[in-house]
Amino acid sequence: MSSTIPIPGVNQLTQTFYTQIVEATLASERAPITRLESQRTVLNKLVDAYNALNTRVTDLTTAMDALRASSASTWGAKTVTVGSRSLAEGIILTASAGSAAIEGTYDIAITSLARAQRAASDEQASSTIALGLEGTFVIGGGATRSVSAAVTVANTVSAFGTAAVRDGQAELGHDTYHVEIRDSGNTLQFRLVDGYGNAVSVDDAADAGSGMTSDWQNLDLVAGTTFDTARGLTIAFDPLADHAVANAVTVADTVDGFSTSAVQAGKSELGSGAYYVEVRENGAGSGDWEFRLVDGSGNAVSVYDATADDGRFTAEWQGLDAVLANADDGVYSTGRGLSIDFGSGAYTAGSKDSGAAQVDYAARLNQVGLRGAGAANVTYGAAGALVTVTSDDTLSDIASAINGASYPSGAGVSASVVNNRLVVTSKSTGLAHAIQLADVTGTVLGGTGSAGLGLITAANTFKNTTADTGYQAPSDAVFSVNGMQVTRDRNTGLSGIISGITLDLAADGEGQSATLTVSPNVDTVKTKITAFLDALNALQSHIRSQTAVTSFGSGESAVYSRSALSGDNSILTALRNSLFTTFYSNVSGLPAGAPSNLRQIGISLDMTLTAHIADASALDAALAGDPEGVEALFDGLMTKLGDMLSPFDGTDGIVSGKITATSGQIRNIDDRIRRIEERLEDRRVVLEKQFAYLQVQLTQMSYTQQRLMSYWDGGSYG
């Protein structure tokens, strides 16, 4: 209710009376708003029900996608167990498996663990009294960064150098680095890897800012330039000299053209020269046309076998029908840098000496190569941290300075004081991470007695190297996998050794052995199956409850309550019934011996039509005995269910359409209510003015009456 109508000269009681009349008048005129608000409440409930339905459809679709054959995270999931430990109560090693892991058994014997180098100085008089030493030493690298033992690759990488490290980036550590070049879809790409083949983060040549990346980068971004990695190393790339074709001679309807294409991994590129596409009919009038590629001397060249289409190469004649069946738009890639665009016929026979299509092919000058197989490489020496010592510094001050310094990647050093000795320890394990240190000025590290700490005898050479001085030599982890020796500079996070497996060597593993067994992760599959059943049940339950019509009472006095989605009862109930039917149906086209329905693997509906695993042992047996068959069954069933759900799912689906339409109705109602409210507010103003005017008239009449009465009462007449 609004405030009382302000009418000058009228008491509060009268103002309230008029206000009540106005409100009563407006209340009767608000009836349409009340009806619209009731409609809006119903529509809001409908939108809520549709949103809940949409969520359940999406959840079911997601759960179904996880059970399709394309879901490597489900069917490719592996589990790894460690057994046959040589140390009965030991850990020895742990492992985790990704979907790329290959099932099998791996015998692992650990010879030695990776250790960080540690050394101590001579004992000093105190850790907190000024030592009186002056000088500068370098630790964690050399006095300057350097490159050595460079191996270049003609027409690809011509030199290496050094440069300043970009602000915010860590300098490369001491290691041998390799510039790998690959052909990716006929595009040359490069990356930098360390001595173990791990990709190293360097400047992103495609980013004009300060982006970094360890991914492959296109070679044309850096070709002909000196590429600054932003981490201390520079690489001089030669200009891009890619392969090309020229002087093509085509044959109508037989060979329409030539182009360059990718060189298949592990295969050599065609050499520069002329090549001919010889074509023949294998038997006059047979219609069995064949081709082969020959070089300028007429020698048949080994190219991709389009007939086998399994990765093999051949120099024999191949059927043109196989090329057209397997090639994209008739463009056949030899796998060695040259592609041939075959016509669709009628074909014309031709040989090198008579009528064959031909082309001049120029091979790449830039060369592909990987670590250990043709890649350019260099040994990089990082610049260490410079520490300046003054006469006021104590042993603890020097330790603090070492700990506060910035180091190249993998070359960090920590320092402590034990029994008045300075103890330095590499922050990284492995031989490659041995501590580098040397005096630059003075003898702080190398001097003895009052002249120094007695930590080194020469650059990178420690003085106290016996066990009783706490010395620990750096070492790599050395172990074997099925008899093959492996060396790494760390004990944990060891990947790239067994495909898809990450190994962690335990502290008690040295000199011990164990057996890894990689097998399918059945628990992951069962978890995804349970998630699917739960999502299906949730959708079915929602449809049932939201389309229900409930009666209260009986006969003529019965009252019926309709759920939010009862208006869509027919279509949603049909969906619900179809889901049940499909859930129980057989799947065709499966491999021989595979289960054809869910009941055969222990999954069914109970008396309340709830999907569940009725026989866990049957499911376990199926997953153990025929995992491929179970995968095929679910893939086929998910395809059928997906086809059924697709009209309802997604932004263009039925449910989203209902939400959009109903939300539009709500907006229309909101607009109508707003317009009525505005009209009623205008009506209020009019009524208030009318009643105010009426009160003024009544007041004037009252004054007139009073004057007349006064006049008559005073006898002033006649």
N, C-alpha and C positions, 0 to 999 in steps of 0.2 A: 504494500500500500504506500502511495506517495504521501508526502507531507500535506498538512491541511492547506486549503486554498487561501492565500493571503488576500483578505478583503479589508480595506481600511475602514475603521470605525465600527467593525463588527467583532463581537466577543468570540472567544475561542470555541465556545459550545456551538455557535452558529456555523463557524468555519468548518468544524468537524462534521456537522450535519451535512453540509454541501459536499464535502469530500467523500463521505460515505455514499452519497447519491451517485457521484461521478464513478467511484470504484465499482459500485453495483452495476452501473450501466456498462462500463468497460468489461466487467467480468462476464457478462452475457455475450459480449462481442468477442471475447477471447476463446470461446468454445472451439472454433476451428484450429486454434493453436494447440489446444489440449489433444484434439484428435490427431493432429500432425505429430505431436510429440510421442503419442502412443505408437503411431506408425514407425517413427524413427527408432524407438526402443526395440520394436520387433525386428527392424532391418539391421540394427547394430548387433543383435543376437545372431542374426543370419550371417552377417559378415564374420563374426567371431567363429561360428561353426564352420564356415567355408575356409577360414584361415587355418583352423585346426585340421580340417580335412586335407588342405593343401600341404600342411606340414607332414602329415602322416603319409600322403602319397609320395612326397619327396624323400622321406625317411626310407620308405619301402624301396623306391627306385635306387637310392644309394646303396642299401643293403643288397639289392639284387645285382648291381654293378660289381660289387665285391666278390660275387660268386660266378661271374662270367669267366670264360677261359682267358680273356685278355688281362685279368687281374693277377699280375705276377706277385703282388704282395700277399695274395691268398694261396693260389695253387703253386706258386714258386717259392713260398716261404720254406725255409729250412731250419732245422734245429741241429745243434752240435753238442755232442756229449764227449766227455773226457773219461777214458777208462784205462785199464792195464797200467796203472801208475807203478813205477819202480819203487816209489816211496809210499808205502801203504797209507799212511796218514797225511801225506803231503798234498799240496795243491798242484805244484809243478807248473801248470799253465792253465789258462782259461781261454775261451774263444767264443766269438759270436759269428753268426752266419747271416748273409744277405741272400736275396733271391737269386743272385748269380752263382751261388755256391753249387758245386757239383757233388752229388751224392757219392760217398765212398769212404774209405778208411785211410787214415794218414798216420804213419808211425813217426813220432817226433822225438829226437834225442838231443838234449841240450848239453853242449860241450862247455860253454862259458856264458856268463851274463855280461851285458854292457855295464861299464862302470865309469864314473866321472873321476878325472884326475884330482888328486888332493895332495898338498905338500905344506910343510911347516918351516918357519925360519928357525934360526938359532934362538935360544932362550935369552930374553932381555931382563934387565934388572927390575923393571916395572912396566905395567901397561898404561899407567896414568902419569908418569913423569916425562917431561920433555926429553926427547932423544938427542937433540942437538944436531940432527942430520939435515942436510940441504941437498936438493937435487930434484930431478924430474924423471919419472919412469913411465913406460908405456905398458899396458896390460890388456889382454883380450884381442891382440892383433899386432900388426907392425906399426912402425912410426908413420908410415904412409901406406895407402892402398896401392896394390900392384896387380899386374896380370903376368902370367908366365905359361910356358909350355902350350902356346896356342896352336890349335890345329884348325886351319881354315879349309873352306871348300870352294873350289873354283866356280866363279860366276854366281856365287851365292852369299858367302860370308868371307870378307877379305881381311878383317882385322878386329881386334878387341882393344879396349882402352878403359880408362877410369875417369870418373867425374864426381862432382860433389853429390852427396846424398840429399834428396829433396826433404825439406822440412816435414816432420811428421812421419817419415818412413825410416824403417830400420835398415841399416846397411846389410848387404848380403854377407853371409858367413864365409869362413874359409872352406872352399870346396872346389871341385871341378864341375863346371856348368856346361851344359850341352844345348845348342840351338837346334831344336828339332824342326824339320820342314815336312809337311804332308800335303797330299793332294786330296782335298775334300770337295767332291762334286765338281771337279775341274777348276777348283780355286785353290791356289797355293796358300798355305797358312803356316804360321810359326808359333813356337812357344819356347820358353826357357825351362829346363829341368835340372835338378841337382844330380849329384853322383848316384843317387838311388832311383832316379827316374821320377821323382816327385815334382809336379809342376810348381814353378816359383811365381809369386805375384810380382809383376813388373808394370811399368807405365802402360795405360790403355791408349794405344795409338789412335783409336777412333774417338777418344774423348778429348776435346780441346781443353778441358780443365785438368784436374789433378787425379782423375780416376785411375785405379789400379786393377789389374786382372791377372788371373793365372790361367785363363782360358786360351784356346787357340785364337790367333788374330790373323787377319788377311795380310799376306806378304806385301801386297801392292801399297799398303799404308806406309811401309817403311823402306821399300826397295829404293836403292840409290841414295840412302841417307845414313847418317850415323845415329843409331837409335839409342837414346839414353834410357836405361831401365829405371831411373830415379832412385836406384839403390846402390850406386857406386860403380857399376859396370856399364860400358858402352859397347855396342855391336855395330860394325860397319857392314851394311848390306850392299851387295852389288845391285845394279839396276835390274828391273824385272825383264826377263827375256823368256816369255812364255812360248808354248808351242803354237804353230799356225799351219794353215793349209793354203795352197795357192795353185794356180794353173789347173783347176779341175776340168776334166773332160767327162761329161755325163752321157748316159745312154737312155733315150726316151723309154719311159715306163719300166725301166730296169734299175738304173741307179740315177736318182734325181739330184744328188749332191753329197758333199762331204762337210764335216765339221770336227772341231776338237772336242774331246771329252776326257773324263777322269781316267787316270791310270789306276787299275785295281791294286790294292795293297798287296805287296809281295811280288808284283810283276814288274818287269822292266819296260820302260817306254820304248816305242818304236824308234829306230834310228832315223836320222834325217835322210830323205831320199824320195824317189818315185815309187808309188805303190799302185797295183792294178787289181781290179775286182774281176776275176774270171768267172764266167757264168756258163753253165752247160745244162742240157736236158739229159737226165740219166735214163737213156733209152728213148729212141726216136718215137715221138707221139705219146709218150707216157705221161706227160704233164708234170713229171717229177723234176723240178728245176733245182739246181744246186749252185753254190758259189764257194769260192775260196779267195784269200788275199795272198798275192805274191809280191815280192820286192822287185827292184829294177833288174835283178839277175834271173828272175823267173822262179826263185825259190819260194815255196809255200811258207807262209808265216803263221806261227801259232797265235791264235786269237780265241776270244771267248766262245765256248761251245754252246750255241743257242739251242741246239737240239736237246742236249742233256739239261741245260739251264740249271746246273747245280754247282757252279763255281769252277768247273773244269775248263781247260783250254785245249784246243786241237788245231793242227795244221791240215786236217783232212777236209774233204768236201762236206758242206753242210746244206741241209734242205732250206730253201727259201721260205717254205710254208712255216717252218719252225720259227724263223726270224719274225715273220709277220704276226705269228701267234703270241710271241713273247716280248717283242720290242714295242716301244711306245711310239705309235703313229708311224711304224715302219722304220724308225731310226735305230739302227743296230750299233751298239758300242763294242768295239773290239776288246775293250779292257786294257788297251795299251796306248791310249791317247787319241785315237782316231775313231770317228763315228761315220757310218755309211747310211745314207737315207735311201732305202730301197723303194722302188716304184711298186705298183700293184699289178703290173703285167698289162698286156702280153709281153713276156720276156724275150730278150734277144741274146743269143749265145755270143760270147766273145772271149778271146784269150789275150794275153799280154801282147802278142805280136799282131793281133787282129781283132779290133772292135771292142776291147775291154774298156770300161770306165777307168779313169786314172786320176791321180792327184799327187802333187808334190807336198810332202810332209816335212815341216821343220820342227825338230825335237826341241824341247826346253833346254836352255842353258842352265837355268836354275836347277839345282839338284835337291831331290827329297832325301831325307835321312833321319834316322832316329838315334837315340843314345846307344852307342856301341855298334851302330850300323850306318855309318856314313854321315853322322851329324858333326858339324863344327863344334869344337869345345875349347875350354880354356880353364886354367887354374887361377882362381881369384884369391888374392890375399887382402883381407880386410884391414882397415886402419883401426888400431886399438884406442883405448881411452888414455889420455895423458893425465897423470897425477903429479902434482907439484907438492913437495914436502919442504917445510920451513923448519928452522931450528926449534921453534916452540911446539912442534907437533909431537904428540905421544903415539904409542903403538895403537891405541884405540882410535886416535884421529886418522891414522893411515887406513885402518880397517874401514872406518866410516867413509872415507873418501873413495875407496875401492867399491864399496857397496852403493854409493850414490852416483857412480859414473854410468854413462850410456855406452852400450856395447853393440857390435854387429850381431846379426841374427845367429844364434847358436854359439856365440863366443862369450856369453856372460860369465862373470866371475863373482863369487861371493867370498867375503872375508870374515874371519872371527879371530878372537884372541883366546888361546887355550894355554894355561900355564906359562903366561908371559911370552908366548910364541905367536907370531902372525901365521894364521892358517888360511890358505887360499884354496878354493874348491871350484871346479868348473860347474856351471849350472846345467850343462848338458853332458850326457854320457857319450862314450865312443871315442875311438882313436882320432877321428877327424876333429874332435872338439877338445884336444889337448890344450892346456893353457899356454898362451904365448905372452911373454913378458921380457922386458929388458930395460936396463938403465939407459936413459937418453943423456942426462947430465948428472954428474955426481955418482955416488956409489951406494945409494939408499938400499937397493936390493942386493947388490953383489958384494958390498964391503962386509967385513966382519969386525967384531968388537965394537969400538967406538966409531968405526968408519961406516958401518952399515948393519943391516938386519941378518945377513948370512942366509938369504933365501935362495939365491942362485949363484952359480959359478961362471956362467956365461949366458948369453941370450937363450931363452927357452930351455935352460938346463938347470934343474933344481939341485941344491947342495945336499939336502938331507933326504935320502931315498931308501932308507931302511925301514922295516916294519915298526921298529920301536920308536920311530919319529913320527908315526902316523901317516907315512907316505902311502898313497894308493895310485897305482899306474892306471892310465886310461885303457879301456878295453872295449871291443865290440862284442855284441851278442853273436855267438857262433852256435849254430844248431843244424840239424839235418831233418829233411822231410822225405820220408821214404828213401833214405840213403843219399839224397842230394844235399850238399852242404850249402847253407845260407848264412850270410853275414849282414848284420844290421847294427846301426849305431845306438839303438835304444832297445828297451825290453817290452815296451807296451805300444799298443796301436799299430801293430805290424800287419800291414795289408799288402796286397800285390804279391804275396808269396803263394798262398793257396787261393785259387779263384773264389772270390766272394766271402772269404774268411778273414776275420781280424783276430790276430793272436796277441795274448798278453802273457809274457813269461813271468812266473812267480819268483819271489826271492829265494824259495827253497828248490828251484828247478835246476840249478847248476849240477851237471853230472847225472841228471835223472832223465827218465824217458816216460812217455805216455802215448796213448793212441786216441786220435780224434775220429769220431764217426759222424758223418754228415748224412742226415736223413730228412725226409719231408716233415714239416712241422704240422702234424695232425691237429695239435691243439689250436693253432691259428685257424685252420679250416673249420673246426667245430665251433669256434667262437664266431666266425662269420656266418655259419649256418644258424646258430642260435639267434644272432642279430637279425637275420632274415625272418625267422619264425616270429620273433617278437614284433618286428615291424609289420608283418602281415596280420598278426592278431590285433595289433593296435588299430590298424586301418579298419579291419572287419568290425571290431567292437565299436569304433566311432560311427561307422555307417549304421550299424544296428541301433545304437542308442539315439542318434540324431534324426533318424527317419521314423522312429516309433510313434504310434498314436495310442495313448493310454486312456482307458475308460475308468471312471469312478462311478459306482452305483450300477443299477441295472434297469432295464425296461425304459419307460418314458422318462424316468428321473435320472437316467445315466448322463454323466458329463464326460466329455472327451477332451484330453489335453494333447495337443499336437507338438512334437519336437521341432526344433528349428529347421531341419532339412526335410520335413515330411512332404513338402511340396515337390521335392525331387525324388520321392520315394521310388518311382518306377525305374529311373535310370541308375540310381545308386544301388538299389537292390539287385538290379540286373548285373551290375559290376561285381557286387559281393558274391552273387551266385556263380558268376563266371570265374572269379578267382578261386573259389572252392573247387569247381569242376576241373580247372586247369591244374590246380595243385595236386589233384588225385590222378591226372591223366598220364598216359604213356607218352614218352618222347621217342620219335622215330629217327632213323638215320644215324644211330649210335654205332660205335665200334662193336664188333662181334664179342659177345660175352658181357658187355657192359649192362648194368642195371637199367631198366627202362622206365622205372617210376620210383617215387620216393618211398613207397611202402616196402620195396625190396631192400632198402638200406635202413629200415627202422624208423622212418619218419611218417607220421600220419596225423589224423584229426581225432580228438577224443569225443566223448558224448556231448560236450558243449560246443563242438565245432572249433575247438582251440587246437591250432597246429603245434605239435611238440615232438620231441625225440622219444618215441615210445620204446625203442629197443636200442640202448646205447651200445651194447655189445655188437649188434648187427652193423651199426654205423662204423664202429671201430674196425670190424672185420673187413668191411667194404673199402675203407680208406687204406687199410694195410694191404689188402689183396689186389685191389684194382683201382688205385688212385686216379689213373687216367680215365677209367670208365665213369667214376663218380664225377670227375670234373666235366666230362662230356655230358652227363645227365643234367647237371646243374646248368651248364651253359645253354643246352637246348631248352630247359624249362624256364630259365630266366628270359630267354628270347621270346618265348610264348607269352609269359606274364608281362614282359615289357611292351609287346605289341598291344596287349589289352589295356595297359595303363597309359600308354602314350597319349591318347586323346585327352586324358585328364591332367597330365603333367606338363610342367613348363609354363612360361609366361604367356604362351598362346593357347594353353589348354582350357578345357571346359571349366575347371575350378577357378582358375585365374580370371576367366571371362565372367563367371558369376560374381566374383569379388569386385571386379571393375564395374559391372552393371549395377550391383547393389549399392556400392559406394557412390555411384552417380545419383541413384535415387535419394540417398541420404543427403547429398549436397543440394539436390533440388528442394527437398523438404526444408533444409536449413535456410535456403534462399526464400522460400515461401513464408516461413516463420518470421524471418527478418523483415520482409515486406509488410506483413500483417502488424508486427510490433511497431514499425515506423508509422503505419496508418493509425494504429491505436494511440500512439503518442500524439499524433496530430489531432486526433479526436479528443484526447484529454485536454489539450490546450484550448480547443474550441469550447468544450463543455465548461471548463473553468472560467473562460471569458463570459460565456452565457450566464452562468450562475452569479458571477460577480456583477454583471450588468443588471440581472434581475434583482440582486440585493440592493444595488444602488437605487433602482426604481422603487423598491419597497421602502427604502429609507426615505426617499423623497416624498412618497405618499404619506409616510408616517409623520414627517415634518408638516406636510400640508394639513393633515387631519388635526394635528396638535394646534396649529394656528387657527384653524376654523373653530375648534372647540373653545380655544381661548377667546376667540372673537365673540362667540355666542354666550359664553359664560360671563363675559364682561358687560353684556347688555348694549353693546355698541351696534345697534341695528335700528331701523325705522327712521 
